[in-house]
Amino acid sequence: MYYDLLPKIKNAIQARKDKMVVPFSRMDFSVLNLLAENGYIKSAEKETTANGKKSVIVVRLGVKTKTAKVNDFKTMSKPSRHMYVDYRSLRSVRQGHGMAVLSTSKGIMTGKEARKQKTGGEYLFEIW
């Protein structure tokens, strides 16, 4: 899940890794695509393993091209505590320098997109 994925990304960036491989899940893949769209990582691609039985996600971090910009994150919803918000209570993260990620009925989206579409959901995490 995403709460295990975020520390892996942060640690790989700090260790100056260019790419990392994580097991495939649809939620992780959509979170990684959202991070890639907003410039926090370079790209995320789904690949199958050599034996063709398992799928993995290859995350290109862009450390060598200086495109990776994950400084820190804060997990809001956890498996033991789910935090739900409506669109009126969404505020900017780090005075506009960060991004909030929500899981809504319309898919995984940023806080800005959720405010525009006037939809709320589960507040997953903040990243900056």
N, C-alpha and C positions, 0 to 999 in steps of 0.2 A: 504494500500500500504506500501511499504518498508520504506518510510519516516516517517510513524507513528510507524512502528514496531521497528525501531532502538532505539528510546528513551525509549520505553517500556522495551526492553531488558536491556538497560543500567541501568534504574531505578530499575528493578527487581534484577539485580546483586548487585547493591549497597545496596538494602534493604535485601540482603541475602536470597532471595526466591530461593527455589529449583526448582520450575517449574512455568510456566505461561500458560494461555490458551488465544488464539487469534482466531478470526474468520478466516475461511479458504478462501484463494484465491490461485490460482496456482502460481502467481508470488511470493507471500510471502513464499509459501511452497518451491519453488526452491531456493530462497535466503537463507532460513533457512537451507536447506540441504547443500548448499555451505558453510555456516558458520560452520555447524557441521563437514563437511569433513576437514575443515582447523583448527578445534580445538577451535573455538571461543565460541561454545556452545556444550553441550553434545549430544543432539539429538532432532529431530523434528518428530512427528508422527501425522498422520491424523486420527481423530476419529469422529464418529457421536455422536450426543447428545442422551439423553435418549429417546426422542420421535422419533428419527430417521429422522428428517426433515432437520436439519442443520448439517454441518460439521465444526469441529474446529481443530485447530492445537495445540497439547500439546507440549510445548517447555520445555525440561529438560535442565536447565542451568548449572548444575554441580558445584554449589557454594560450597557445602559441601565437594566435592572431589577435589576442587581447580582446576578444568579443565576449568572453565569460565575465559576468559581473555580479555573481552571487556573493554578497558579503555576509549576510546572515538571514535567518528566517525565524518565524515564531509560529508554532503549531497551535491553532485555536481549537479545533475539534479533534478529539482523541477517541479511540474505541470505547473508553469508559465514560466519556462525556461529549455529547454532540451539542454543538452550539449553532442555533438557527437565528438568522437575522432577516429583517425585511429591508426593502431597498431604501427606506427613509433613514435608517440608522447606519448606513454605510458611509464611512468617512475616508479621507485620503490617508495613505500610509506614508509615514515619514515625510510629511509635507509635500507629497507628490513624487518623492524619489523612490517609493516602493510600490508594491502591487498586492492587492488582496485577491484571493482566489476562492470562488464559491462553487458549490455543486448545486445547480438549480434543476428545475424540471425541464429546462431547455438545454441542459448540458453543463459542462464545466466552463466557467467564464470568469473574467476579472470583475472587480468591484465596479469599475467604471462602466463596463458593458451591462452589468446588472442594474445599475442606476438608470441607464438610458432605456433599457427594456422594461423598467419598473417591475422587476421580479426579485424575490428573495430566495434564500436557500440555506444550506449548511455552510457555515463559514469554515473553510478548510485550513488555510494558513495565510500568513503575510510573508512576503519576501522582499528584500532590498539589497 
